[in-house]
């Protein structure tokens, strides 16, 4: 089993997140929402990208959709 990567939101670039997911790693992203800290799980099963938030599971059919989610949700640093 591949090691889980734990990061703070904005710690990695979008490319670093996608590369880690494509390598089979799960990424646990600490995010702040509504004044509280939450953990989001990002993963790729070889066909579908998943963003598992405390309230919802988002599925993305391809890398472009996943990059859009990463950008919208602020999981990565867009300037890296």
C-alpha positions in Angstrom: 0.0 0.0 0.0 1.3 3.5 -0.9 2.0 5.9 1.9 -0.6 8.6 2.6 0.6 12.2 2.0 -0.6 14.7 4.6 -0.5 18.4 3.6 -2.0 21.7 4.5 -4.1 23.4 1.8 -1.8 25.4 -0.4 1.3 23.5 0.5 1.6 21.8 -2.9 1.2 22.9 -6.5 -1.6 21.5 -8.6 1.0 19.5 -10.6 2.4 18.0 -7.4 -1.1 16.9 -6.3 -1.9 15.4 -9.6 1.4 13.7 -9.9 1.0 12.1 -6.4 -2.5 11.0 -7.2 -1.4 9.5 -10.5 1.3 7.6 -8.6 -1.4 6.0 -6.5 -1.0 8.1 -3.4 -3.9 9.3 -1.2 -3.6 12.9 -0.1 -5.1 14.1 3.1 -5.5 17.9 2.9 -6.1 19.9 6.0 -8.5 22.8 5.1 -10.2 25.5 7.1 -14.0 25.8 6.5 -16.4 28.0 8.5 -13.8 28.5 11.3 -13.1 24.8 11.7 -10.3 22.5 10.5 -11.4 19.6 8.3 -9.6 16.8 6.4 -10.3 16.2 2.7 -9.1 13.0 1.1 -8.0 13.1 -2.5 -7.5 9.9 -4.4 -7.4 8.3 -7.9 -8.5 4.7 -8.5 -7.1 4.5 -12.0 -10.3 5.6 -13.7 -11.9 8.3 -11.5 -10.5 11.1 -9.3 -12.2 11.4 -5.9 -12.5 14.3 -3.4 -14.0 13.0 -0.2 -15.0 16.0 2.0 -16.7 15.8 5.4 -20.0 16.4 3.7 -19.7 15.1 0.2 -17.9 12.9 -2.3 -17.0 14.5 -5.6 -16.1 12.4 -8.5 -14.1 13.6 -11.5 -13.9 11.7 -14.8 -10.5 13.1 -15.9 -7.5 15.1 -14.8 -8.9 18.4 -16.2 -12.0 18.1 -14.0 -9.8 17.2 -11.0 -7.5 20.2 -11.6 -10.6 22.5 -11.7 -11.8 21.1 -8.4 -8.3 21.5 -6.8 -8.3 25.1 -8.0 -11.9 26.0 -7.0 -11.5 24.5 -3.5 -8.1 26.0 -2.8 -6.3 22.7 -2.1 -3.2 23.8 -4.0 -1.0 26.9 -4.4 -1.7 28.1 -7.9 1.5 30.1 -8.0 3.8 27.1 -7.5 
